[in-house]
Amino acid sequence: MPVLDLKPGLRLRSAVSAAEFVVVRSAGAALELQCGGAPLVPADTPVEPADGVAGQSTLGKRYVDAETAVELLCTKGGAGELSVDGRVLTLKGAKTLPSSD
């Protein structure tokens, strides 16, 4: 499995769907990122989408890993659940704004 040296701004894509991502925050270490059970590849790599990929990555949403602080922004939605080193990334929630009272 390929291990990527993540840097903010790095563009990646799923090897099994149309989903694309940008690294927003990295852990400063090489990690194994996957989407739909297949490793993420550089955005300029041609891929052939596969059928029956479980999960979904949603356009405009940020996905984070609490253990490594890795954060990815989905720039093109598609099938596949994101994971890092075998852990599923969670959808980052919106920050609560302070009350205006």
Protein Blocks (a to p, Z undefined) as FASTA:
>chain_A
ZZddddehiacddfkbmbdcddfbdghiacdddeehiacddfklccdddehiecjddehi
acddfklopacddfbgceddddeehiacddddddddddfZZ
